[in-house]
Amino acid sequence: MIQLIFKGGWLMLPILLCSIFSLAIIIERLIYFSRIKLNISELLTQILSYVRRNRIREAIQVCEKYPSYLTNILKAGLLHYDQSKEVIREAMEEASLYEIPKLERNINFLSTIAHISPLLGLLGTVMGMVKSFYVIEQKAATVGMVNPSDLAGGIWEALLTTAAGLCVAIPSFIAYNYFVHRVNLYTLTAERATTELLRVLSGAPYSHEI
């Protein structure tokens, strides 16, 4: 593997760095999302049950006992339960401005890596082909003939960068789309949960749609 990296030329170094950064981001995001193992429906039912019985302190304690992006947003609204509906909504929207970006952290870098890696690989291949044609020119001018082995070695070494770039880009792009899906799912859940909390605080019945 080390020999292949060296044979691919200096452009293998940025591709290797992209693979390291991509792997680090994927592992960090998987660990982060694995910690969000709350039963959203059950937890929300418990919080709203306390709110309906005007036991706001207990509802806040539940949010503090199970800290996550969702409970932090709901807690922001519960802290203003005795104020107007608009104030409660603004408090939760403000909290979401801090919590949702935590879900999206570093995900855009995966998209960037997925786009840059194959381009770096293509650049390495083009540069390798340029060197191969340079060999053709030099051999033809000096020896008068070109040995196919002279070209084959240069070409397969040049194609290593393209293969390496694709090996980095494909899993990075798959991981990016997976994490985006998770973020969209959590964001939608938070929107539904805040709507239900506002509905209960205003005296409307719980719709059981979460």
Secondary structure, 3 states (H helix, E strand, C coil): CHHHHHHCCCCHHHHHHHHHHHHHHHHHHHHHHHCCCCCHHHHHHHHHHHHHCCCHHHHHHHHHHCCCHHHHHHHHHHCCCCCCHHHHHHHHHHHHHHHHHHHHCCHHHHHHHHHHHHHHHHHHHHHHHHHHHHHHHHHHHHCCCCCHHHHHHHHHHHHHHHHHHHHHHHHHHHHHHHHHHHHHHHHHHHHHHHHHHHHHHCCCCCCCCC
